[in-house]
Amino acid sequence: MKVTIAKYCWLLTGILFVVSALFKAMNVYGFQMSIISHFDLLSIAFPYWVCLYIALLVIVVELLLGLLLLNCICKNTVYFATVGLMLFFTILTCWEAFFKPDMDCGCFGKVYELSAMQSFVKNIAIDAVIIAAYPFCKAKTQCFNKKIGASCCITIVILLISMCFSQPIYDFGMYGKGKSVKEALMLYSSLDDEVIDFENKHIRAGVLNPAKILSDNDLNCIMAEFRRDKCDVVLVPTLDRMDRKMVNDSCRFVLMDTAVLSQLISSNVGLIDIENLRIKYKWEMPLHLIGFNVSYFWCGIWKIIFELNIVCIVILTILLVISQSGCRKTLTE
Protein backbone atom coordinates (compact mmCIF):
# COMPACT_ATOMS: atom_id res chain seq x y z
CA MET A 1 0.00 0.00 0.00
CA LYS A 2 2.82 2.37 0.91
CA VAL A 3 4.61 1.67 -2.37
CA THR A 4 1.37 2.14 -4.33
CA ILE A 5 0.78 5.61 -2.83
CA ALA A 6 4.42 6.52 -3.48
CA LYS A 7 4.05 5.31 -7.06
CA TYR A 8 1.13 7.63 -7.78
CA CYS A 9 2.94 10.54 -6.11
CA TRP A 10 5.86 9.71 -8.40
CA LEU A 11 3.62 9.79 -11.49
CA LEU A 12 1.94 13.02 -10.31
CA THR A 13 5.35 14.69 -9.99
CA GLY A 14 6.27 13.60 -13.50
CA ILE A 15 3.01 14.94 -14.91
CA LEU A 16 3.47 18.29 -13.13
CA PHE A 17 6.98 18.68 -14.56
CA VAL A 18 5.82 17.87 -18.10
CA VAL A 19 2.84 20.23 -17.88
CA SER A 20 4.99 23.03 -16.43
CA ALA A 21 7.58 22.61 -19.22
CA LEU A 22 4.95 22.60 -21.97
CA PHE A 23 3.23 25.71 -20.59
CA LYS A 24 6.58 27.53 -20.57
CA ALA A 25 7.36 26.28 -24.09
CA MET A 26 4.10 27.70 -25.47
CA ASN A 27 5.63 31.17 -25.15
CA VAL A 28 9.40 30.90 -24.75
CA TYR A 29 9.95 34.63 -25.15
CA GLY A 30 7.44 35.40 -22.41
CA PHE A 31 9.21 32.96 -20.09
CA GLN A 32 12.52 34.54 -21.06
CA MET A 33 11.22 37.91 -19.87
CA SER A 34 10.28 36.24 -16.56
CA ILE A 35 13.87 35.00 -16.27
CA ILE A 36 15.08 38.56 -16.82
CA SER A 37 12.72 39.78 -14.07
CA HIS A 38 14.19 37.20 -11.66
CA PHE A 39 17.71 38.40 -12.42
CA ASP A 40 16.67 42.04 -12.04
CA LEU A 41 15.33 41.30 -8.56
CA LEU A 42 18.64 39.65 -7.67
CA SER A 43 20.53 42.63 -9.17
CA ILE A 44 22.18 40.36 -11.75
CA ALA A 45 22.57 41.58 -15.35
CA PHE A 46 22.82 39.05 -18.17
CA PRO A 47 22.67 39.71 -21.93
CA TYR A 48 19.48 38.92 -23.84
CA TRP A 49 20.83 35.74 -25.46
CA VAL A 50 22.03 34.30 -22.13
CA CYS A 51 18.53 34.68 -20.65
CA LEU A 52 17.07 32.99 -23.73
CA TYR A 53 19.42 30.01 -23.36
CA ILE A 54 18.62 29.76 -19.65
CA ALA A 55 14.90 29.74 -20.47
CA LEU A 56 15.40 26.96 -23.03
CA LEU A 57 17.58 25.01 -20.58
CA VAL A 58 14.96 25.20 -17.80
CA ILE A 59 12.23 24.00 -20.18
CA VAL A 60 14.31 21.08 -21.47
CA VAL A 61 15.47 20.03 -17.99
CA GLU A 62 11.91 20.10 -16.61
CA LEU A 63 10.56 18.16 -19.58
CA LEU A 64 13.39 15.63 -19.45
CA LEU A 65 12.98 15.03 -15.71
CA GLY A 66 9.21 14.70 -16.11
CA LEU A 67 9.50 12.09 -18.89
CA LEU A 68 12.26 10.22 -17.01
CA LEU A 69 10.07 10.08 -13.92
CA LEU A 70 7.18 8.70 -15.95
CA ASN A 71 9.45 6.20 -17.68
CA CYS A 72 11.05 5.09 -14.38
CA ILE A 73 14.60 5.37 -15.76
CA CYS A 74 17.56 5.75 -13.32
CA LYS A 75 15.09 6.33 -10.53
CA ASN A 76 17.54 7.25 -7.76
CA THR A 77 19.48 9.72 -9.90
CA VAL A 78 16.33 11.28 -11.37
CA TYR A 79 14.66 11.48 -7.96
CA PHE A 80 17.51 13.37 -6.31
CA ALA A 81 17.92 15.61 -9.37
CA THR A 82 14.23 16.46 -9.05
CA VAL A 83 14.63 17.14 -5.33
CA GLY A 84 17.59 19.43 -6.03
CA LEU A 85 15.72 21.37 -8.72
CA MET A 86 12.63 21.80 -6.56
CA LEU A 87 14.78 22.87 -3.61
CA PHE A 88 16.31 25.59 -5.78
CA PHE A 89 12.89 26.74 -7.02
CA THR A 90 11.51 26.77 -3.46
CA ILE A 91 14.37 28.88 -2.12
CA LEU A 92 14.10 31.27 -5.09
CA THR A 93 10.33 31.76 -4.72
CA CYS A 94 10.73 32.17 -0.94
CA TRP A 95 13.19 35.01 -1.58
CA GLU A 96 10.88 36.61 -4.13
CA ALA A 97 7.80 36.16 -1.92
CA PHE A 98 9.61 38.08 0.83
CA PHE A 99 10.85 40.98 -1.33
CA LYS A 100 8.27 41.12 -4.16
CA PRO A 101 5.24 38.91 -3.41
CA ASP A 102 3.20 40.15 -6.40
CA MET A 103 5.88 39.31 -8.97
CA ASP A 104 4.95 36.82 -11.72
CA CYS A 105 7.16 33.77 -11.16
CA GLY A 106 6.70 32.29 -14.65
CA CYS A 107 6.24 28.75 -13.25
CA PHE A 108 3.54 27.99 -15.80
CA GLY A 109 4.73 30.48 -18.40
CA LYS A 110 2.13 32.94 -19.61
CA VAL A 111 -0.65 30.33 -19.61
CA TYR A 112 -1.39 30.70 -15.90
CA GLU A 113 0.37 33.45 -13.98
CA LEU A 114 1.16 32.94 -10.30
CA SER A 115 2.51 35.49 -7.87
CA ALA A 116 5.72 34.71 -6.02
CA MET A 117 3.77 33.95 -2.83
CA GLN A 118 1.36 31.60 -4.64
CA SER A 119 4.30 29.93 -6.35
CA PHE A 120 6.07 29.42 -3.00
CA VAL A 121 2.99 27.69 -1.54
CA LYS A 122 2.70 25.58 -4.70
CA ASN A 123 6.36 24.54 -4.45
CA ILE A 124 5.92 23.51 -0.80
CA ALA A 125 3.00 21.28 -1.86
CA ILE A 126 5.06 19.72 -4.67
CA ASP A 127 7.95 19.16 -2.24
CA ALA A 128 5.56 17.22 0.00
CA VAL A 129 4.43 15.07 -2.95
CA ILE A 130 8.07 14.38 -3.92
CA ILE A 131 8.93 13.34 -0.35
CA ALA A 132 5.92 11.00 -0.33
CA ALA A 133 7.21 9.44 -3.57
CA TYR A 134 10.55 8.40 -2.03
CA PRO A 135 9.56 4.78 -1.16
CA PHE A 136 9.06 4.15 -4.88
CA CYS A 137 12.83 4.61 -5.33
CA LYS A 138 13.31 1.33 -3.47
CA ALA A 139 10.88 -0.56 -5.70
CA LYS A 140 12.06 -2.56 -8.70
CA THR A 141 10.12 -1.81 -11.89
CA GLN A 142 10.31 -3.56 -15.23
CA CYS A 143 7.89 -1.48 -17.25
CA PHE A 144 10.37 0.60 -19.26
CA ASN A 145 9.25 0.90 -22.88
CA LYS A 146 12.25 1.41 -25.19
CA LYS A 147 10.13 2.65 -28.11
CA ILE A 148 8.41 5.30 -25.98
CA GLY A 149 11.78 6.25 -24.46
CA ALA A 150 13.35 6.72 -27.90
CA SER A 151 10.32 8.73 -29.06
CA CYS A 152 10.69 11.02 -26.03
CA CYS A 153 14.34 11.72 -26.87
CA ILE A 154 13.53 12.55 -30.50
CA THR A 155 10.63 14.87 -29.61
CA ILE A 156 12.73 16.75 -27.02
CA VAL A 157 15.47 17.43 -29.59
CA ILE A 158 12.97 18.63 -32.23
CA LEU A 159 11.12 20.69 -29.60
CA LEU A 160 14.34 22.44 -28.55
CA ILE A 161 15.14 23.41 -32.15
CA SER A 162 11.61 24.52 -33.00
CA MET A 163 11.33 26.65 -29.83
CA CYS A 164 14.19 28.84 -31.09
CA PHE A 165 12.29 29.80 -34.28
CA SER A 166 8.61 29.31 -33.52
CA GLN A 167 6.06 31.97 -32.70
CA PRO A 168 4.11 31.63 -29.42
CA ILE A 169 1.26 29.16 -29.87
CA TYR A 170 -1.27 31.44 -28.19
CA ASP A 171 -1.07 34.85 -26.56
CA PHE A 172 -2.64 34.55 -23.11
CA GLY A 173 -1.95 38.19 -22.25
CA MET A 174 -4.36 41.10 -22.10
CA TYR A 175 -3.29 42.31 -25.57
CA GLY A 176 -3.76 39.18 -27.64
CA LYS A 177 -5.02 38.94 -31.20
CA GLY A 178 -8.41 40.59 -31.64
CA LYS A 179 -8.24 42.50 -28.34
CA SER A 180 -8.52 46.26 -27.95
CA VAL A 181 -5.38 48.35 -27.43
CA LYS A 182 -7.26 51.57 -26.72
CA GLU A 183 -6.16 51.58 -23.07
CA ALA A 184 -2.52 51.00 -24.02
CA LEU A 185 -2.55 53.83 -26.57
CA MET A 186 -4.29 56.39 -24.36
CA LEU A 187 -1.00 57.81 -23.10
CA TYR A 188 1.92 58.19 -25.42
CA SER A 189 4.49 60.76 -26.45
CA SER A 190 5.82 61.13 -29.99
CA LEU A 191 9.29 62.27 -30.98
CA ASP A 192 8.03 65.46 -32.63
CA ASP A 193 4.88 66.02 -30.50
CA GLU A 194 2.59 65.28 -33.46
CA VAL A 195 -0.80 63.75 -32.74
CA ILE A 196 -1.10 60.24 -34.17
CA ASP A 197 -4.57 59.04 -35.15
CA PHE A 198 -4.90 55.37 -34.22
CA GLU A 199 -8.67 55.25 -34.72
CA ASN A 200 -10.55 54.19 -37.84
CA LYS A 201 -7.45 53.20 -39.77
CA HIS A 202 -4.93 50.42 -40.22
CA ILE A 203 -1.53 51.00 -38.62
CA ARG A 204 1.50 48.75 -38.60
CA ALA A 205 3.50 49.32 -35.42
CA GLY A 206 6.99 48.11 -34.72
CA VAL A 207 7.66 47.42 -31.04
CA LEU A 208 11.10 47.74 -29.48
CA ASN A 209 11.42 46.87 -25.79
CA PRO A 210 15.07 45.96 -25.20
CA ALA A 211 16.08 44.08 -22.06
CA LYS A 212 19.63 45.28 -22.59
CA ILE A 213 21.41 48.29 -24.05
CA LEU A 214 21.38 47.66 -27.78
CA SER A 215 24.53 47.98 -29.80
CA ASP A 216 24.50 50.19 -32.89
CA ASN A 217 24.54 47.07 -35.05
CA ASP A 218 21.49 45.59 -33.24
CA LEU A 219 19.61 48.86 -33.56
CA ASN A 220 20.41 49.16 -37.27
CA CYS A 221 19.27 45.57 -37.93
CA ILE A 222 15.99 46.18 -36.10
CA MET A 223 15.29 49.43 -37.93
CA ALA A 224 16.10 47.79 -41.25
CA GLU A 225 13.51 45.12 -40.42
CA PHE A 226 10.92 47.78 -39.55
CA ARG A 227 11.74 49.61 -42.79
CA ARG A 228 11.30 46.41 -44.82
CA ASP A 229 7.94 45.80 -43.12
CA LYS A 230 6.79 49.38 -43.82
CA CYS A 231 6.01 50.38 -40.24
CA ASP A 232 3.92 53.50 -39.68
CA VAL A 233 4.97 53.95 -36.04
CA VAL A 234 7.60 52.45 -33.74
CA LEU A 235 6.73 51.99 -30.06
CA VAL A 236 9.79 52.38 -27.81
CA PRO A 237 10.48 52.78 -24.06
CA THR A 238 12.87 55.70 -24.63
CA LEU A 239 13.36 58.19 -27.45
CA ASP A 240 17.14 58.34 -27.01
CA ARG A 241 19.11 57.54 -30.18
CA MET A 242 15.87 57.50 -32.23
CA ASP A 243 15.57 59.33 -35.56
CA ARG A 244 12.61 58.88 -37.90
CA LYS A 245 14.96 58.56 -40.87
CA MET A 246 16.22 55.31 -39.34
CA VAL A 247 13.00 53.76 -40.68
CA ASN A 248 11.55 56.26 -43.16
CA ASP A 249 10.73 59.94 -43.29
CA SER A 250 7.03 59.41 -42.52
CA CYS A 251 7.55 57.06 -39.56
CA ARG A 252 6.69 58.28 -36.05
CA PHE A 253 8.41 57.13 -32.88
CA VAL A 254 6.07 56.74 -29.92
CA LEU A 255 7.22 56.65 -26.29
CA MET A 256 5.36 54.11 -24.14
CA ASP A 257 5.80 52.58 -20.71
CA THR A 258 8.03 49.49 -20.55
CA ALA A 259 5.36 47.48 -18.69
CA VAL A 260 2.79 48.19 -21.44
CA LEU A 261 5.27 47.22 -24.16
CA SER A 262 5.98 43.94 -22.31
CA GLN A 263 2.26 43.16 -22.40
CA LEU A 264 1.98 44.03 -26.09
CA ILE A 265 4.73 41.59 -27.11
CA SER A 266 6.55 38.78 -25.33
CA SER A 267 9.94 39.22 -26.98
CA ASN A 268 12.14 42.29 -27.27
CA VAL A 269 11.11 43.18 -30.82
CA GLY A 270 7.84 42.65 -32.65
CA LEU A 271 5.29 43.84 -35.20
CA ILE A 272 1.65 44.61 -34.48
CA ASP A 273 -1.07 45.32 -37.05
CA ILE A 274 -3.67 47.60 -35.43
CA GLU A 275 -7.03 48.11 -37.10
CA ASN A 276 -9.74 50.23 -35.47
CA LEU A 277 -7.82 50.08 -32.16
CA ARG A 278 -7.81 46.28 -32.17
CA ILE A 279 -4.87 43.95 -32.73
CA LYS A 280 -5.33 42.24 -36.06
CA TYR A 281 -1.99 40.42 -36.12
CA LYS A 282 1.10 40.07 -33.94
CA TRP A 283 4.56 38.89 -34.90
CA GLU A 284 7.33 38.24 -32.39
CA MET A 285 10.79 39.09 -33.72
CA PRO A 286 13.40 38.39 -31.00
CA LEU A 287 16.89 39.68 -31.65
CA HIS A 288 18.35 36.28 -32.51
CA LEU A 289 15.82 35.85 -35.36
CA ILE A 290 16.54 39.30 -36.76
CA GLY A 291 20.23 38.45 -36.95
CA PHE A 292 19.46 35.35 -39.00
CA ASN A 293 16.87 37.13 -41.19
CA VAL A 294 14.45 34.23 -40.79
CA SER A 295 11.41 34.72 -43.04
CA TYR A 296 7.81 34.74 -41.83
CA PHE A 297 7.14 31.61 -43.91
CA TRP A 298 9.80 29.50 -42.19
CA CYS A 299 8.80 30.76 -38.74
CA GLY A 300 5.26 29.62 -39.59
CA ILE A 301 6.57 26.18 -40.61
CA TRP A 302 8.53 25.91 -37.36
CA LYS A 303 5.38 26.85 -35.44
CA ILE A 304 3.50 23.95 -37.05
CA ILE A 305 6.36 21.57 -36.19
CA PHE A 306 6.37 22.95 -32.66
CA GLU A 307 2.62 22.40 -32.24
CA LEU A 308 2.91 18.83 -33.55
CA ASN A 309 5.69 18.22 -31.03
CA ILE A 310 3.49 19.47 -28.20
CA VAL A 311 0.78 17.02 -29.30
CA CYS A 312 3.32 14.18 -29.48
CA ILE A 313 4.62 14.90 -25.98
CA VAL A 314 1.08 14.98 -24.58
CA ILE A 315 0.34 11.61 -26.24
CA LEU A 316 3.61 10.12 -24.95
CA THR A 317 2.84 11.38 -21.44
CA ILE A 318 -0.60 9.77 -21.51
CA LEU A 319 0.89 6.49 -22.78
CA LEU A 320 3.53 6.51 -20.05
CA VAL A 321 0.98 7.19 -17.31
CA ILE A 322 -1.27 4.39 -18.59
CA SER A 323 1.71 2.04 -18.91
CA GLN A 324 3.00 2.73 -15.40
CA SER A 325 -0.46 2.72 -13.80
CA GLY A 326 -1.19 -0.69 -15.26
CA CYS A 327 2.23 -2.12 -14.45
CA ARG A 328 2.04 -5.06 -12.06
CA LYS A 329 5.73 -5.90 -12.09
CA THR A 330 6.61 -3.87 -9.03
CA LEU A 331 8.43 -5.57 -6.18
CA THR A 332 9.80 -4.03 -3.04
CA GLU A 333 13.38 -4.81 -2.21
HELIX and SHEET records of a PDB file:
HELIX    1   1 LYS A    2  ALA A   25  1                                  24    
HELIX    2   2 VAL A   28  LEU A   41  1                                  14    
HELIX    3   3 TYR A   48  ASN A   71  1                                  24    
HELIX    4   4 LYS A   75  PHE A   99  1                                  25    
HELIX    5   5 ALA A  116  ALA A  132  1                                  17    
HELIX    6   6 TYR A  134  LYS A  138  5                                   5    
HELIX    7   7 LYS A  146  PHE A  165  1                                  20    
HELIX    8   8 ASP A  216  ARG A  228  1                                  13    
HELIX    9   9 ARG A  244  MET A  246  5                                   3    
HELIX   10  10 THR A  258  LEU A  264  1                                   7    
HELIX   11  11 LEU A  287  PHE A  292  1                                   6    
HELIX   12  12 TYR A  296  SER A  325  1                                  30    
SHEET    1   A 2 ALA A 139  THR A 141  0                                        
SHEET    2   A 2 THR A 330  THR A 332 -1                                        
SHEET    1   B 6 SER A 189  SER A 190  0                                        
SHEET    2   B 6 ARG A 252  LEU A 255 -1                                        
SHEET    3   B 6 VAL A 233  VAL A 236  1                                        
SHEET    4   B 6 HIS A 202  LEU A 208  1                                        
SHEET    5   B 6 VAL A 269  GLU A 275 -1                                        
SHEET    6   B 6 ARG A 278  GLU A 284 -1                                        
END                                                                             
